[in-house]
Amino acid sequence: MAQLLVLYNSPADRAAFDRYYRKTHIPLAKKIPGLRSYSISAGSVEALAGSAPHLVACLTFDSMADLRAALASPEGQAAAADLSNFASGGATLLTYSSEEV
Amino acid sequence: MAQLLVLYNSPADRAAFDRYYRKTHIPLAKKIPGLRSYSISAGSVEALAGSAPHLVACLTFDSMADLRAALASPEGQAAAADLSNFASGGATLLTYSSEEV
């Protein structure tokens, strides 16, 4: 499997972020081809070490090739372009191949 | 579900980290009660935005109550105490309730 992990830093307006994310960004991101599962943090994220982001999103694909194709697709580009509409605190976007251990 | 997400910063010696993580830390962490799945990044983590950790580990539990009990258990405490044996670059440990969207 391959993961796109997004950690959103705290935005200027958390309530506005949450509304926009649910109503607009999730529907956009769910159109990304090859997306196998999409989970997000519900409620607050707690940091036992380091600093906590406002929201964590984990998007799963079958392979890194599928993930790269997804990011390059029109739907992936639209979802990426949407970040500037709500992620006012910035975000960390990580991609990696994952294995169950 | 509930997630324990660990992002390990780059250690002083990546190869030594990887050996220790596989041989010692994974077997310790797999003893944690209530652990439903445990996946890690295989190979390098790439950052499309922000900075990339050396390794990402995602441990899944049925609920936040199970996750808290797991962290408080002797096995959870042993796994946490083991971090100082290999995570020389430090780590971010995040906990959150997760939902599929």
N, CA and C atoms of all chains as a GROMACS GRO file, in nm:
protein
  606
    1MET      N    1   0.085  -0.119   0.000
    1MET     CA    2   0.000   0.000   0.000
    1MET      C    3   0.090   0.125   0.000
    2ALA      N    4   0.027   0.237  -0.029
    2ALA     CA    5   0.099   0.364  -0.028
    2ALA      C    6   0.012   0.469   0.042
    3GLN      N    7   0.077   0.555   0.116
    3GLN     CA    8   0.003   0.652   0.198
    3GLN      C    9   0.037   0.795   0.158
    4LEU      N   10  -0.066   0.877   0.159
    4LEU     CA   11  -0.049   1.023   0.156
    4LEU      C   12  -0.099   1.070   0.291
    5LEU      N   13  -0.005   1.117   0.372
    5LEU     CA   14  -0.037   1.160   0.509
    5LEU      C   15  -0.026   1.313   0.513
    6VAL      N   16  -0.134   1.377   0.556
    6VAL     CA   17  -0.136   1.523   0.560
    6VAL      C   18  -0.159   1.568   0.704
    7LEU      N   19  -0.066   1.650   0.754
    7LEU     CA   20  -0.080   1.705   0.889
    7LEU      C   21  -0.100   1.855   0.874
    8TYR      N   22  -0.220   1.901   0.907
    8TYR     CA   23  -0.254   2.043   0.894
    8TYR      C   24  -0.217   2.116   1.022
    9ASN      N   25  -0.135   2.218   1.009
    9ASN     CA   26  -0.104   2.302   1.125
    9ASN      C   27  -0.230   2.379   1.166
   10SER      N   28  -0.229   2.430   1.288
   10SER     CA   29  -0.346   2.502   1.336
   10SER      C   30  -0.373   2.624   1.249
   11PRO      N   31  -0.494   2.634   1.196
   11PRO     CA   32  -0.530   2.747   1.111
   11PRO      C   33  -0.571   2.867   1.196
   12ALA      N   34  -0.585   2.980   1.132
   12ALA     CA   35  -0.626   3.102   1.203
   12ALA      C   36  -0.764   3.083   1.265
   13ASP      N   37  -0.855   3.022   1.191
   13ASP     CA   38  -0.993   3.003   1.239
   13ASP      C   39  -1.026   2.854   1.229
   14ARG      N   40  -1.020   2.786   1.343
   14ARG     CA   41  -1.038   2.640   1.343
   14ARG      C   42  -1.178   2.598   1.298
   15ALA      N   43  -1.278   2.671   1.342
   15ALA     CA   44  -1.416   2.634   1.307
   15ALA      C   45  -1.439   2.651   1.156
   16ALA      N   46  -1.385   2.759   1.101
   16ALA     CA   47  -1.400   2.782   0.956
   16ALA      C   48  -1.325   2.674   0.877
   17PHE      N   49  -1.207   2.639   0.925
   17PHE     CA   50  -1.130   2.530   0.863
   17PHE      C   51  -1.213   2.403   0.862
   18ASP      N   52  -1.268   2.366   0.977
   18ASP     CA   53  -1.341   2.240   0.988
   18ASP      C   54  -1.463   2.238   0.896
   19ARG      N   55  -1.535   2.349   0.890
   19ARG     CA   56  -1.652   2.356   0.802
   19ARG      C   57  -1.610   2.338   0.656
   20TYR      N   58  -1.507   2.414   0.616
   20TYR     CA   59  -1.463   2.407   0.476
   20TYR      C   60  -1.410   2.268   0.442
   21TYR      N   61  -1.334   2.211   0.535
   21TYR     CA   62  -1.276   2.079   0.510
   21TYR      C   63  -1.384   1.976   0.484
   22ARG      N   64  -1.486   1.977   0.570
   22ARG     CA   65  -1.595   1.878   0.558
   22ARG      C   66  -1.680   1.902   0.433
   23LYS      N   67  -1.716   2.026   0.412
   23LYS     CA   68  -1.813   2.055   0.306
   23LYS      C   69  -1.750   2.057   0.167
   24THR      N   70  -1.626   2.101   0.157
   24THR     CA   71  -1.566   2.124   0.026
   24THR      C   72  -1.446   2.034  -0.002
   25HIS      N   73  -1.353   2.027   0.093
   25HIS     CA   74  -1.230   1.955   0.060
   25HIS      C   75  -1.249   1.804   0.055
   26ILE      N   76  -1.321   1.747   0.150
   26ILE     CA   77  -1.342   1.601   0.148
   26ILE      C   78  -1.409   1.557   0.017
   27PRO      N   79  -1.519   1.622  -0.024
   27PRO     CA   80  -1.580   1.580  -0.153
   27PRO      C   81  -1.483   1.590  -0.271
   28LEU      N   82  -1.400   1.695  -0.271
   28LEU     CA   83  -1.300   1.709  -0.379
   28LEU      C   84  -1.200   1.595  -0.374
   29ALA      N   85  -1.147   1.568  -0.255
   29ALA     CA   86  -1.041   1.467  -0.241
   29ALA      C   87  -1.094   1.327  -0.270
   30LYS      N   88  -1.222   1.304  -0.240
   30LYS     CA   89  -1.278   1.170  -0.263
   30LYS      C   90  -1.292   1.137  -0.412
   31LYS      N   91  -1.279   1.240  -0.497
   31LYS     CA   92  -1.285   1.215  -0.641
   31LYS      C   93  -1.152   1.166  -0.698
   32ILE      N   94  -1.046   1.169  -0.615
   32ILE     CA   95  -0.914   1.133  -0.664
   32ILE      C   96  -0.913   0.986  -0.707
   33PRO      N   97  -0.871   0.958  -0.830
   33PRO     CA   98  -0.874   0.820  -0.880
   33PRO      C   99  -0.776   0.730  -0.804
   34GLY      N  100  -0.820   0.608  -0.776
   34GLY     CA  101  -0.733   0.511  -0.709
   34GLY      C  102  -0.733   0.519  -0.558
   35LEU      N  103  -0.810   0.614  -0.504
   35LEU     CA  104  -0.815   0.629  -0.357
   35LEU      C  105  -0.886   0.508  -0.297
   36ARG      N  106  -0.820   0.438  -0.206
   36ARG     CA  107  -0.876   0.316  -0.147
   36ARG      C  108  -0.942   0.340  -0.013
   37SER      N  109  -0.881   0.428   0.067
   37SER     CA  110  -0.946   0.466   0.193
   37SER      C  111  -0.897   0.604   0.233
   38TYR      N  112  -0.975   0.670   0.315
   38TYR     CA  113  -0.950   0.810   0.349
   38TYR      C  114  -1.001   0.828   0.492
   39SER      N  115  -0.910   0.842   0.585
   39SER     CA  116  -0.951   0.862   0.724
   39SER      C  117  -0.892   0.991   0.776
   40ILE      N  118  -0.964   1.052   0.869
   40ILE     CA  119  -0.916   1.178   0.928
   40ILE      C  120  -0.930   1.170   1.080
   41SER      N  121  -0.859   1.256   1.147
   41SER     CA  122  -0.874   1.266   1.291
   41SER      C  123  -1.009   1.329   1.321
   42ALA      N  124  -1.078   1.272   1.419
   42ALA     CA  125  -1.209   1.322   1.461
   42ALA      C  126  -1.188   1.384   1.599
   43GLY      N  127  -1.211   1.511   1.612
   43GLY     CA  128  -1.183   1.577   1.739
   43GLY      C  129  -1.037   1.615   1.744
   44SER      N  130  -0.989   1.649   1.862
   44SER     CA  131  -0.855   1.705   1.873
   44SER      C  132  -0.747   1.598   1.862
   45VAL      N  133  -0.632   1.642   1.814
   45VAL     CA  134  -0.513   1.557   1.807
   45VAL      C  135  -0.427   1.594   1.928
   46GLU      N  136  -0.384   1.493   2.001
   46GLU     CA  137  -0.302   1.517   2.121
   46GLU      C  138  -0.159   1.477   2.092
   47ALA      N  139  -0.065   1.560   2.132
   47ALA     CA  140   0.077   1.527   2.113
   47ALA      C  141   0.134   1.477   2.246
   48LEU      N  142   0.182   1.352   2.247
   48LEU     CA  143   0.253   1.299   2.364
   48LEU      C  144   0.398   1.344   2.360
   49ALA      N  145   0.447   1.374   2.239
   49ALA     CA  146   0.580   1.434   2.219
   49ALA      C  147   0.572   1.513   2.090
   50GLY      N  148   0.644   1.624   2.082
   50GLY     CA  149   0.637   1.711   1.965
   50GLY      C  150   0.513   1.798   1.970
   51SER      N  151   0.477   1.857   1.858
   51SER     CA  152   0.362   1.946   1.858
   51SER      C  153   0.249   1.888   1.775
   52ALA      N  154   0.127   1.917   1.820
   52ALA     CA  155   0.008   1.857   1.758
   52ALA      C  156  -0.041   1.940   1.641
   53PRO      N  157  -0.069   1.875   1.528
   53PRO     CA  158  -0.137   1.946   1.419
   53PRO      C  159  -0.285   1.962   1.454
   54HIS      N  160  -0.354   2.043   1.375
   54HIS     CA  161  -0.497   2.060   1.396
   54HIS      C  162  -0.575   1.938   1.347
   55LEU      N  163  -0.532   1.883   1.235
   55LEU     CA  164  -0.604   1.770   1.175
   55LEU      C  165  -0.504   1.680   1.101
   56VAL      N  166  -0.528   1.551   1.108
   56VAL     CA  167  -0.447   1.452   1.034
   56VAL      C  168  -0.538   1.382   0.934
   57ALA      N  169  -0.492   1.371   0.810
   57ALA     CA  170  -0.566   1.297   0.708
   57ALA      C  171  -0.475   1.192   0.648
   58CYS      N  172  -0.528   1.072   0.633
   58CYS     CA  173  -0.450   0.962   0.576
   58CYS      C  174  -0.524   0.904   0.457
   59LEU      N  175  -0.466   0.919   0.339
   59LEU     CA  176  -0.526   0.868   0.215
   59LEU      C  177  -0.443   0.750   0.166
   60THR      N  178  -0.511   0.639   0.141
   60THR     CA  179  -0.442   0.515   0.106
   60THR      C  180  -0.466   0.477  -0.040
   61PHE      N  181  -0.359   0.433  -0.104
   61PHE     CA  182  -0.363   0.386  -0.243
   61PHE      C  183  -0.299   0.248  -0.249
   62ASP      N  184  -0.322   0.178  -0.360
   62ASP     CA  185  -0.268   0.042  -0.370
   62ASP      C  186  -0.116   0.039  -0.382
   63SER      N  187  -0.058   0.141  -0.444
   63SER     CA  188   0.086   0.140  -0.470
   63SER      C  189   0.137   0.282  -0.485
   64MET      N  190   0.267   0.301  -0.480
   64MET     CA  191   0.326   0.433  -0.502
   64MET      C  192   0.298   0.480  -0.644
   65ALA      N  193   0.292   0.387  -0.741
   65ALA     CA  194   0.261   0.426  -0.879
   65ALA      C  195   0.121   0.484  -0.885
   66ASP      N  196   0.026   0.420  -0.816
   66ASP     CA  197  -0.111   0.472  -0.813
   66ASP      C  198  -0.118   0.607  -0.742
   67LEU      N  199  -0.040   0.621  -0.634
   67LEU     CA  200  -0.040   0.748  -0.560
   67LEU      C  201   0.015   0.860  -0.647
   68ARG      N  202   0.124   0.832  -0.719
   68ARG     CA  203   0.182   0.936  -0.807
   68ARG      C  204   0.084   0.972  -0.918
   69ALA      N  205   0.018   0.871  -0.975
   69ALA     CA  206  -0.080   0.898  -1.081
   69ALA      C  207  -0.196   0.979  -1.026
   70ALA      N  208  -0.236   0.949  -0.902
   70ALA     CA  209  -0.347   1.021  -0.839
   70ALA      C  210  -0.312   1.168  -0.820
   71LEU      N  211  -0.189   1.195  -0.775
   71LEU     CA  212  -0.147   1.334  -0.752
   71LEU      C  213  -0.138   1.411  -0.883
   72ALA      N  214  -0.104   1.341  -0.989
   72ALA     CA  215  -0.087   1.406  -1.120
   72ALA      C  216  -0.220   1.421  -1.194
   73SER      N  217  -0.324   1.354  -1.149
   73SER     CA  218  -0.454   1.358  -1.218
   73SER      C  219  -0.519   1.495  -1.200
   74PRO      N  220  -0.614   1.530  -1.287
   74PRO     CA  221  -0.686   1.656  -1.269
   74PRO      C  222  -0.754   1.664  -1.132
   75GLU      N  223  -0.809   1.552  -1.084
   75GLU     CA  224  -0.877   1.552  -0.954
   75GLU      C  225  -0.776   1.574  -0.841
   76GLY      N  226  -0.658   1.513  -0.854
   76GLY     CA  227  -0.553   1.532  -0.753
   76GLY      C  228  -0.502   1.675  -0.753
   77GLN      N  229  -0.487   1.731  -0.872
   77GLN     CA  230  -0.441   1.870  -0.884
   77GLN      C  231  -0.545   1.966  -0.825
   78ALA      N  232  -0.673   1.935  -0.846
   78ALA     CA  233  -0.780   2.021  -0.793
   78ALA      C  234  -0.780   2.017  -0.640
   79ALA      N  235  -0.762   1.897  -0.584
   79ALA     CA  236  -0.759   1.885  -0.438
   79ALA      C  237  -0.637   1.957  -0.381
   80ALA      N  238  -0.523   1.945  -0.448
   80ALA     CA  239  -0.401   2.012  -0.402
   80ALA      C  240  -0.418   2.164  -0.409
   81ALA      N  241  -0.478   2.211  -0.518
   81ALA     CA  242  -0.497   2.356  -0.536
   81ALA      C  243  -0.594   2.411  -0.432
   82ASP      N  244  -0.683   2.325  -0.383
   82ASP     CA  245  -0.782   2.370  -0.284
   82ASP      C  246  -0.720   2.401  -0.149
   83LEU      N  247  -0.601   2.345  -0.120
   83LEU     CA  248  -0.539   2.366   0.011
   83LEU      C  249  -0.525   2.514   0.044
   84SER      N  250  -0.494   2.594  -0.057
   84SER     CA  251  -0.471   2.736  -0.032
   84SER      C  252  -0.600   2.808   0.010
   85ASN      N  253  -0.715   2.740  -0.009
   85ASN     CA  254  -0.843   2.801   0.029
   85ASN      C  255  -0.877   2.786   0.178
   86PHE      N  256  -0.805   2.696   0.247
   86PHE     CA  257  -0.843   2.676   0.388
   86PHE      C  258  -0.725   2.646   0.481
   87ALA      N  259  -0.613   2.598   0.427
   87ALA     CA  260  -0.502   2.555   0.514
   87ALA      C  261  -0.412   2.674   0.548
   88SER      N  262  -0.470   2.769   0.620
   88SER     CA  263  -0.399   2.895   0.646
   88SER      C  264  -0.278   2.877   0.737
   89GLY      N  265  -0.274   2.768   0.811
   89GLY     CA  266  -0.159   2.743   0.899
   89GLY      C  267  -0.050   2.663   0.832
   90GLY      N  268  -0.072   2.626   0.706
   90GLY     CA  269   0.024   2.540   0.636
   90GLY      C  270  -0.001   2.394   0.668
   91ALA      N  271   0.070   2.308   0.598
   91ALA     CA  272   0.051   2.164   0.617
   91ALA      C  273   0.178   2.091   0.578
   92THR      N  274   0.193   1.973   0.638
   92THR     CA  275   0.300   1.882   0.597
   92THR      C  276   0.234   1.770   0.518
   93LEU      N  277   0.283   1.746   0.397
   93LEU     CA  278   0.230   1.638   0.312
   93LEU      C  279   0.340   1.535   0.291
   94LEU      N  280   0.314   1.414   0.336
   94LEU     CA  281   0.413   1.307   0.326
   94LEU      C  282   0.360   1.193   0.241
   95THR      N  283   0.447   1.134   0.160
   95THR     CA  284   0.409   1.015   0.084
   95THR      C  285   0.509   0.904   0.114
   96TYR      N  286   0.459   0.783   0.125
   96TYR     CA  287   0.547   0.670   0.149
   96TYR      C  288   0.475   0.539   0.118
   97SER      N  289   0.555   0.441   0.085
   97SER     CA  290   0.506   0.304   0.074
   97SER      C  291   0.494   0.250   0.216
   98SER      N  292   0.388   0.174   0.243
   98SER     CA  293   0.369   0.126   0.380
   98SER      C  294   0.360  -0.026   0.382
   99GLU      N  295   0.400  -0.081   0.494
   99GLU     CA  296   0.387  -0.225   0.512
   99GLU      C  297   0.333  -0.255   0.651
  100GLU      N  298   0.254  -0.359   0.657
  100GLU     CA  299   0.202  -0.408   0.784
  100GLU      C  300   0.313  -0.489   0.851
  101VAL      N  301   0.335  -0.470   0.980
  101VAL     CA  302   0.444  -0.544   1.047
  101VAL      C  303   0.389  -0.634   1.158
  102MET      N  304  -1.225   0.410   1.549
  102MET     CA  305  -1.089   0.363   1.571
  102MET      C  306  -1.007   0.475   1.636
  103ALA      N  307  -0.891   0.436   1.686
  103ALA     CA  308  -0.801   0.536   1.745
  103ALA      C  309  -0.659   0.508   1.696
  104GLN      N  310  -0.586   0.614   1.671
  104GLN     CA  311  -0.453   0.600   1.612
  104GLN      C  312  -0.344   0.655   1.704
  105LEU      N  313  -0.233   0.583   1.707
  105LEU     CA  314  -0.108   0.636   1.762
  105LEU      C  315  -0.015   0.649   1.643
  106LEU      N  316   0.014   0.775   1.609
  106LEU     CA  317   0.097   0.803   1.491
  106LEU      C  318   0.232   0.854   1.541
  107VAL      N  319   0.338   0.788   1.497
  107VAL     CA  320   0.473   0.825   1.542
  107VAL      C  321   0.556   0.865   1.421
  108LEU      N  322   0.609   0.986   1.425
  108LEU     CA  323   0.696   1.034   1.317
  108LEU      C  324   0.836   1.049   1.376
  109TYR      N  325   0.926   0.965   1.333
  109TYR     CA  326   1.063   0.967   1.384
  109TYR      C  327   1.149   1.061   1.302
  110ASN      N  328   1.208   1.159   1.367
  110ASN     CA  329   1.303   1.247   1.298
  110ASN      C  330   1.426   1.167   1.257
  111SER      N  331   1.501   1.224   1.163
  111SER     CA  332   1.619   1.153   1.115
  111SER      C  333   1.718   1.131   1.230
  112PRO      N  334   1.757   1.006   1.251
  112PRO     CA  335   1.852   0.974   1.358
  112PRO      C  336   1.995   0.998   1.311
  113ALA      N  337   2.086   0.992   1.404
  113ALA     CA  338   2.228   1.011   1.372
  113ALA      C  339   2.275   0.902   1.275
  114ASP      N  340   2.233   0.779   1.300
  114ASP     CA  341   2.276   0.665   1.218
  114ASP      C  342   2.151   0.593   1.168
  115ARG      N  343   2.114   0.620   1.042
  115ARG     CA  344   1.989   0.565   0.990
  115ARG      C  345   1.989   0.413   0.983
  116ALA      N  346   2.101   0.357   0.943
  116ALA     CA  347   2.107   0.211   0.929
  116ALA      C  348   2.095   0.143   1.065
  117ALA      N  349   2.160   0.202   1.167
  117ALA     CA  350   2.151   0.145   1.301
  117ALA      C  351   2.009   0.157   1.355
  118PHE      N  352   1.946   0.272   1.327
  118PHE     CA  353   1.806   0.292   1.366
  118PHE      C  354   1.719   0.182   1.305
  119ASP      N  355   1.734   0.163   1.175
  119ASP     CA  356   1.648   0.067   1.105
  119ASP      C  357   1.667  -0.075   1.158
  120ARG      N  358   1.792  -0.112   1.183
  120ARG     CA  359   1.818  -0.246   1.238
  120ARG      C  360   1.751  -0.263   1.373
  121TYR      N  361   1.774  -0.163   1.461
  121TYR     CA  362   1.719  -0.172   1.597
  121TYR      C  363   1.567  -0.172   1.592
  122TYR      N  364   1.510  -0.086   1.508
  122TYR     CA  365   1.363  -0.076   1.500
  122TYR      C  366   1.302  -0.211   1.463
  123ARG      N  367   1.360  -0.274   1.361
  123ARG     CA  368   1.305  -0.402   1.313
  123ARG      C  369   1.327  -0.515   1.414
  124LYS      N  370   1.449  -0.522   1.467
  124LYS     CA  371   1.482  -0.639   1.550
  124LYS      C  372   1.428  -0.628   1.692
  125THR      N  373   1.422  -0.506   1.744
  125THR     CA  374   1.389  -0.491   1.885
  125THR      C  375   1.259  -0.415   1.910
  126HIS      N  376   1.242  -0.300   1.842
  126HIS     CA  377   1.126  -0.219   1.878
  126HIS      C  378   0.994  -0.278   1.828
  127ILE      N  379   0.992  -0.326   1.704
  127ILE     CA  380   0.867  -0.384   1.653
  127ILE      C  381   0.820  -0.500   1.741
  128PRO      N  382   0.906  -0.596   1.774
  128PRO     CA  383   0.858  -0.705   1.860
  128PRO      C  384   0.806  -0.656   1.995
  129LEU      N  385   0.870  -0.552   2.051
  129LEU     CA  386   0.822  -0.496   2.178
  129LEU      C  387   0.685  -0.433   2.160
  130ALA      N  388   0.671  -0.351   2.054
  130ALA     CA  389   0.546  -0.278   2.033
  130ALA      C  390   0.431  -0.372   2.000
  131LYS      N  391   0.461  -0.483   1.934
  131LYS     CA  392   0.355  -0.577   1.897
  131LYS      C  393   0.295  -0.649   2.018
  132LYS      N  394   0.362  -0.638   2.132
  132LYS     CA  395   0.307  -0.698   2.254
  132LYS      C  396   0.202  -0.610   2.322
  133ILE      N  397   0.188  -0.486   2.274
  133ILE     CA  398   0.096  -0.392   2.339
  133ILE      C  399  -0.048  -0.445   2.328
  134PRO      N  400  -0.118  -0.454   2.441
  134PRO     CA  401  -0.254  -0.510   2.439
  134PRO      C  402  -0.350  -0.419   2.362
  135GLY      N  403  -0.439  -0.483   2.285
  135GLY     CA  404  -0.541  -0.407   2.214
  135GLY      C  405  -0.497  -0.355   2.078
  136LEU      N  406  -0.372  -0.379   2.041
  136LEU     CA  407  -0.320  -0.332   1.912
  136LEU      C  408  -0.389  -0.408   1.799
  137ARG      N  409  -0.456  -0.335   1.709
  137ARG     CA  410  -0.532  -0.399   1.600
  137ARG      C  411  -0.454  -0.405   1.470
  138SER      N  412  -0.376  -0.300   1.442
  138SER     CA  413  -0.288  -0.307   1.326
  138SER      C  414  -0.170  -0.213   1.348
  139TYR      N  415  -0.063  -0.240   1.275
  139TYR     CA  416   0.063  -0.168   1.298
  139TYR      C  417   0.131  -0.163   1.162
  140SER      N  418   0.134  -0.044   1.105
  140SER     CA  419   0.200  -0.030   0.975
  140SER      C  420   0.308   0.076   0.984
  141ILE      N  421   0.411   0.058   0.903
  141ILE     CA  422   0.523   0.153   0.902
  141ILE      C  423   0.557   0.189   0.758
  142SER      N  424   0.626   0.300   0.744
  142SER     CA  425   0.676   0.337   0.612
  142SER      C  426   0.787   0.240   0.574
  143ALA      N  427   0.783   0.196   0.449
  143ALA     CA  428   0.886   0.106   0.396
  143ALA      C  429   0.966   0.186   0.296
  144GLY      N  430   1.092   0.204   0.322
  144GLY     CA  431   1.172   0.290   0.235
  144GLY      C  432   1.157   0.434   0.279
  145SER      N  433   1.199   0.524   0.193
  145SER     CA  434   1.206   0.664   0.236
  145SER      C  435   1.068   0.730   0.234
  146VAL      N  436   1.056   0.830   0.322
  146VAL     CA  437   0.937   0.913   0.328
  146VAL      C  438   0.969   1.041   0.251
  147GLU      N  439   0.880   1.078   0.160
  147GLU     CA  440   0.903   1.198   0.081
  147GLU      C  441   0.808   1.307   0.127
  148ALA      N  442   0.860   1.428   0.142
  148ALA     CA  443   0.775   1.542   0.181
  148ALA      C  444   0.743   1.625   0.058
  149LEU      N  445   0.613   1.636   0.027
  149LEU     CA  446   0.568   1.725  -0.081
  149LEU      C  447   0.558   1.868  -0.026
  150ALA      N  448   0.538   1.878   0.106
  150ALA     CA  449   0.540   2.007   0.175
  150ALA      C  450   0.583   1.978   0.318
  151GLY      N  451   0.656   2.070   0.379
  151GLY     CA  452   0.708   2.047   0.513
  151GLY      C  453   0.832   1.960   0.508
  152SER      N  454   0.870   1.905   0.621
  152SER     CA  455   0.992   1.824   0.624
  152SER      C  456   0.959   1.678   0.652
  153ALA      N  457   1.039   1.590   0.592
  153ALA     CA  458   1.012   1.447   0.598
  153ALA      C  459   1.076   1.384   0.721
  154PRO      N  460   1.001   1.304   0.796
  154PRO     CA  461   1.062   1.224   0.902
  154PRO      C  462   1.137   1.106   0.841
  155HIS      N  463   1.216   1.040   0.923
  155HIS     CA  464   1.287   0.920   0.875
  155HIS      C  465   1.192   0.802   0.859
  156LEU      N  466   1.100   0.788   0.954
  156LEU     CA  467   1.008   0.674   0.953
  156LEU      C  468   0.874   0.716   1.014
  157VAL      N  469   0.767   0.662   0.959
  157VAL     CA  470   0.633   0.685   1.013
  157VAL      C  471   0.577   0.551   1.058
  158ALA      N  472   0.521   0.547   1.178
  158ALA     CA  473   0.455   0.426   1.228
  158ALA      C  474   0.314   0.462   1.269
  159CYS      N  475   0.220   0.377   1.230
  159CYS     CA  476   0.080   0.401   1.263
  159CYS      C  477   0.024   0.278   1.334
  160LEU      N  478  -0.012   0.295   1.461
  160LEU     CA  479  -0.066   0.185   1.541
  160LEU      C  480  -0.214   0.213   1.566
  161THR      N  481  -0.297   0.114   1.535
  161THR     CA  482  -0.442   0.133   1.542
  161THR      C  483  -0.502   0.050   1.656
  162PHE      N  484  -0.596   0.115   1.727
  162PHE     CA  485  -0.670   0.052   1.837
  162PHE      C  486  -0.820   0.072   1.811
  163ASP      N  487  -0.902  -0.004   1.882
  163ASP     CA  488  -1.047   0.006   1.860
  163ASP      C  489  -1.105   0.140   1.905
  164SER      N  490  -1.048   0.196   2.010
  164SER     CA  491  -1.106   0.317   2.069
  164SER      C  492  -0.997   0.395   2.143
  165MET      N  493  -1.027   0.520   2.175
  165MET     CA  494  -0.932   0.600   2.253
  165MET      C  495  -0.914   0.539   2.393
  166ALA      N  496  -1.018   0.478   2.446
  166ALA     CA  497  -1.006   0.414   2.577
  166ALA      C  498  -0.906   0.299   2.569
  167ASP      N  499  -0.915   0.220   2.463
  167ASP     CA  500  -0.820   0.110   2.444
  167ASP      C  501  -0.678   0.164   2.424
  168LEU      N  502  -0.666   0.274   2.350
  168LEU     CA  503  -0.534   0.333   2.324
  168LEU      C  504  -0.471   0.382   2.455
  169ARG      N  505  -0.552   0.450   2.537
  169ARG     CA  506  -0.500   0.499   2.666
  169ARG      C  507  -0.461   0.382   2.757
  170ALA      N  508  -0.542   0.278   2.757
  170ALA     CA  509  -0.510   0.160   2.839
  170ALA      C  510  -0.382   0.094   2.788
  171ALA      N  511  -0.365   0.094   2.656
  171ALA     CA  512  -0.246   0.033   2.596
  171ALA      C  513  -0.121   0.109   2.637
  172LEU      N  514  -0.128   0.243   2.633
  172LEU     CA  515  -0.011   0.324   2.669
  172LEU      C  516   0.025   0.308   2.817
  173ALA      N  517  -0.078   0.286   2.899
  173ALA     CA  518  -0.055   0.274   3.043
  173ALA      C  519  -0.013   0.133   3.084
  174SER      N  520  -0.027   0.036   2.994
  174SER     CA  521   0.005  -0.103   3.027
  174SER      C  522   0.156  -0.122   3.041
  175PRO      N  523   0.200  -0.227   3.110
  175PRO     CA  524   0.344  -0.254   3.119
  175PRO      C  525   0.409  -0.266   2.980
  176GLU      N  526   0.338  -0.330   2.886
  176GLU     CA  527   0.393  -0.347   2.750
  176GLU      C  528   0.405  -0.212   2.679
  177GLY      N  529   0.305  -0.125   2.699
  177GLY     CA  530   0.310   0.008   2.639
  177GLY      C  531   0.421   0.092   2.699
  178GLN      N  532   0.438   0.079   2.830
  178GLN     CA  533   0.544   0.153   2.898
  178GLN      C  534   0.682   0.104   2.853
  179ALA      N  535   0.694  -0.026   2.832
  179ALA     CA  536   0.822  -0.082   2.786
  179ALA      C  537   0.855  -0.032   2.646
  180ALA      N  538   0.754  -0.027   2.558
  180ALA     CA  539   0.778   0.022   2.421
  180ALA      C  540   0.814   0.170   2.424
  181ALA      N  541   0.747   0.247   2.508
  181ALA     CA  542   0.776   0.391   2.518
  181ALA      C  543   0.918   0.412   2.572
  182ALA      N  544   0.954   0.334   2.671
  182ALA     CA  545   1.087   0.348   2.732
  182ALA      C  546   1.197   0.310   2.633
  183ASP      N  547   1.162   0.223   2.538
  183ASP     CA  548   1.261   0.178   2.439
  183ASP      C  549   1.300   0.289   2.341
  184LEU      N  550   1.215   0.390   2.325
  184LEU     CA  551   1.244   0.497   2.228
  184LEU      C  552   1.381   0.559   2.251
  185SER      N  553   1.417   0.574   2.378
  185SER     CA  554   1.545   0.640   2.408
  185SER      C  555   1.664   0.556   2.363
  186ASN      N  556   1.639   0.429   2.330
  186ASN     CA  557   1.748   0.340   2.285
  186ASN      C  558   1.782   0.356   2.137
  187PHE      N  559   1.693   0.422   2.061
  187PHE     CA  560   1.721   0.430   1.916
  187PHE      C  561   1.676   0.560   1.850
  188ALA      N  562   1.578   0.630   1.910
  188ALA     CA  563   1.522   0.749   1.843
  188ALA      C  564   1.606   0.872   1.874
  189SER      N  565   1.731   0.869   1.826
  189SER     CA  566   1.826   0.975   1.863
  189SER      C  567   1.789   1.110   1.803
  190GLY      N  568   1.707   1.111   1.700
  190GLY     CA  569   1.665   1.237   1.639
  190GLY      C  570   1.538   1.293   1.700
  191GLY      N  571   1.483   1.221   1.797
  191GLY     CA  572   1.355   1.262   1.855
  191GLY      C  573   1.239   1.212   1.770
  192ALA      N  574   1.119   1.229   1.822
  192ALA     CA  575   1.000   1.181   1.752
  192ALA      C  576   0.880   1.263   1.794
  193THR      N  577   0.783   1.268   1.704
  193THR     CA  578   0.653   1.326   1.735
  193THR      C  579   0.555   1.211   1.754
  194LEU      N  580   0.487   1.209   1.868
  194LEU     CA  581   0.387   1.103   1.896
  194LEU      C  582   0.251   1.169   1.907
  195LEU      N  583   0.162   1.129   1.820
  195LEU     CA  584   0.028   1.188   1.816
  195LEU      C  585  -0.078   1.081   1.842
  196THR      N  586  -0.181   1.117   1.918
  196THR     CA  587  -0.294   1.026   1.937
  196THR      C  588  -0.422   1.097   1.895
  197TYR      N  589  -0.511   1.023   1.833
  197TYR     CA  590  -0.640   1.081   1.794
  197TYR      C  591  -0.739   0.971   1.761
  198SER      N  592  -0.865   1.006   1.777
  198SER     CA  593  -0.973   0.923   1.730
  198SER      C  594  -0.984   0.945   1.580
  199SER      N  595  -1.008   0.839   1.504
  199SER     CA  596  -1.012   0.856   1.358
  199SER      C  597  -1.145   0.808   1.302
  200GLU      N  598  -1.185   0.868   1.193
  200GLU     CA  599  -1.307   0.825   1.125
  200GLU      C  600  -1.282   0.814   0.975
  201GLU      N  601  -1.346   0.719   0.914
  201GLU     CA  602  -1.340   0.702   0.768
  201GLU      C  603  -1.437   0.803   0.707
  202VAL      N  604  -1.393   0.872   0.603
  202VAL     CA  605  -1.482   0.973   0.544
  202VAL      C  606  -1.520   0.936   0.400
   0.00000   0.00000   0.00000
